[in-house]
Amino acid sequence: MKAANDTVVKITYQLRTEPNGEIRDAADEAQPFSFLFGHSNVLEGFEKNLDGLIAGNQFNFELSAADGYGEYDEEAVVNLDKNVFAVDGVVQDDMLFVGNIVPLQDQHGNPFQGRVVGITGDKVTIDLNHPFAGKPLFFSGTVLEVREANPVELEHGHVHEHGDHSHH
């Protein structure tokens, strides 16, 4: 079976941000990555490069920054008051250090993350860009399996390994 819309694709992969650079993310045979093809669960360019592949096929491709996580946006680096990180009136100083990924919420309560890039007085500088923004992405790996998605997976829009759907 070929990777196509409404199939479940299971792969191993390695991701680098330089052609022969360090591995920045990976999935191996012990813990492969599975996704529902055609349901916007992965980058569009990633899926396009796997389209039509079958179990046993290897892949090796590059996505430009624009086709990956977008260009780096200087305006997505913001200064927030430390009191934004208060729980029950107490600022969580243990989470405020350069390099830490911190949980945030938008005005509608939707969660997202930012990376602390600076702390000055009562201000915390947060970078809201994806860590791979502005970087090309170099993927390599192997397709382990392609199968038809079951009706529950199609309804929910994502893979249910081993019949698991306990999140609902």
Wavefront OBJ file of the C-alpha trace (Angstrom):
o trace
v 0.000 0.000 0.000
v 1.217 3.506 -0.838
v 1.293 6.495 1.493
v -1.772 8.547 0.524
v -4.720 10.360 2.056
v -6.455 8.402 4.824
v -3.577 5.972 5.364
v -1.501 5.584 8.512
v 2.217 5.927 7.791
v 4.772 4.605 10.287
v 8.369 5.753 9.842
v 11.777 6.132 11.383
v 13.454 9.470 10.779
v 16.288 11.773 11.685
v 15.995 15.547 11.501
v 18.946 17.888 11.128
v 19.052 21.646 10.552
v 22.356 21.381 8.670
v 23.116 18.741 5.986
v 25.551 16.792 8.174
v 24.802 18.490 11.471
v 23.719 17.043 14.774
v 20.453 15.128 14.960
v 17.854 17.524 16.369
v 14.936 15.059 16.493
v 14.484 11.400 15.667
v 12.249 8.353 15.796
v 13.736 4.845 15.664
v 12.299 1.352 15.157
v 11.772 0.943 18.898
v 9.664 4.126 18.971
v 8.628 4.944 15.401
v 6.550 7.942 14.378
v 3.057 7.310 12.983
v 0.700 9.844 11.474
v -2.570 9.994 9.579
v -1.693 11.061 6.048
v -3.674 13.957 4.582
v -5.037 15.301 7.873
v -2.625 18.198 8.545
v -0.800 16.340 11.330
v 2.656 17.001 9.867
v 4.267 19.722 7.784
v 2.756 19.857 4.300
v 6.177 19.574 2.637
v 7.055 16.581 4.819
v 3.924 14.765 3.700
v 4.461 15.733 0.057
v 7.895 14.063 0.126
v 6.432 10.822 1.504
v 3.453 10.708 -0.865
v 3.358 7.411 -2.758
v 6.089 5.688 -0.742
v 5.632 2.107 0.460
v 7.016 0.077 3.354
v 10.749 -0.390 2.926
v 11.283 2.840 0.968
v 13.950 5.172 2.298
v 13.669 8.944 2.087
v 16.062 11.856 2.246
v 14.870 15.400 1.561
v 15.242 19.038 2.552
v 12.529 21.545 3.402
v 13.327 25.244 3.210
v 12.643 27.348 6.290
v 9.551 28.738 4.526
v 8.249 25.193 3.918
v 9.202 24.112 7.435
v 8.426 26.263 10.464
v 8.609 29.592 8.678
v 11.119 32.388 8.688
v 12.367 33.719 12.002
v 10.135 36.609 13.135
v 11.866 39.252 15.271
v 8.432 40.547 16.304
v 7.737 37.187 17.953
v 10.306 38.047 20.645
v 8.367 39.788 23.406
v 8.993 41.275 26.841
v 6.594 40.146 29.559
v 6.275 41.190 33.170
v 7.510 38.547 35.600
v 4.098 38.571 37.257
v 2.747 36.771 34.162
v 4.516 33.725 35.626
v 2.817 33.981 39.034
v 0.803 31.093 40.446
v -1.368 32.038 43.389
v 0.423 35.388 43.517
v 3.942 33.885 43.657
v 6.274 34.280 40.664
v 7.656 30.890 39.636
v 11.321 31.982 39.555
v 12.511 28.354 39.263
v 11.102 28.245 35.710
v 12.581 31.580 34.665
v 16.046 30.910 33.317
v 17.543 31.501 29.886
v 16.895 28.574 27.558
v 13.886 27.212 29.461
v 10.685 26.451 27.573
v 7.742 27.910 29.479
v 4.025 27.220 29.146
v 1.851 30.180 28.150
v -1.788 30.806 27.206
v -3.339 33.173 24.717
v -6.317 35.398 25.541
v -8.654 32.496 24.707
v -6.932 30.058 27.082
v -5.188 28.111 24.293
v -1.813 26.752 25.426
v 1.456 27.434 23.625
v 5.123 27.640 24.553
v 7.903 30.175 24.476
v 11.623 30.070 25.201
v 13.183 32.374 27.794
v 15.959 34.326 26.070
v 16.610 37.013 28.670
v 15.701 38.318 32.118
v 16.217 41.931 33.155
v 14.763 43.205 36.406
v 11.045 42.474 36.399
v 10.924 41.708 32.640
v 11.299 38.327 30.930
v 12.142 38.206 27.211
v 10.351 35.305 25.509
v 10.982 33.997 21.981
v 7.702 32.691 20.566
v 9.267 31.415 17.327
v 9.384 27.666 16.804
v 12.916 26.442 17.683
v 13.439 25.505 14.003
v 12.072 28.784 12.572
v 14.405 30.247 9.969
v 16.249 26.952 9.512
v 16.154 24.453 6.669
v 15.101 20.953 7.704
v 16.961 17.858 6.511
v 14.980 14.632 6.948
v 16.123 11.083 6.329
v 14.507 7.799 7.283
v 12.595 4.705 6.286
v 8.922 3.916 5.806
v 8.166 0.969 8.094
v 4.480 0.472 7.375
v 1.555 1.942 5.460
v -1.963 0.775 6.302
v -5.529 1.902 5.863
v -6.744 4.148 8.644
v -9.615 2.723 10.635
v -12.948 4.569 10.947
v -12.172 5.888 14.456
v -8.830 7.317 13.286
v -10.543 8.995 10.341
v -13.240 10.423 12.602
v -10.735 11.716 15.157
v -8.176 12.873 12.590
v -5.183 11.117 14.127
v -3.603 7.701 14.695
v -4.764 5.357 17.439
v -1.965 2.881 17.995
v -3.008 -0.427 19.520
v -6.665 0.653 19.569
v -5.940 3.417 22.102
v -8.390 6.283 22.121
v -8.505 7.006 25.834
v -7.981 10.744 25.307
v -11.671 11.244 24.498
l 1 2 3 4 5 6 7 8 9 10 11 12 13 14 15 16 17 18 19 20 21 22 23 24 25 26 27 28 29 30 31 32 33 34 35 36 37 38 39 40 41 42 43 44 45 46 47 48 49 50 51 52 53 54 55 56 57 58 59 60 61 62 63 64 65 66 67 68 69 70 71 72 73 74 75 76 77 78 79 80 81 82 83 84 85 86 87 88 89 90 91 92 93 94 95 96 97 98 99 100 101 102 103 104 105 106 107 108 109 110 111 112 113 114 115 116 117 118 119 120 121 122 123 124 125 126 127 128 129 130 131 132 133 134 135 136 137 138 139 140 141 142 143 144 145 146 147 148 149 150 151 152 153 154 155 156 157 158 159 160 161 162 163 164 165 166 167 168
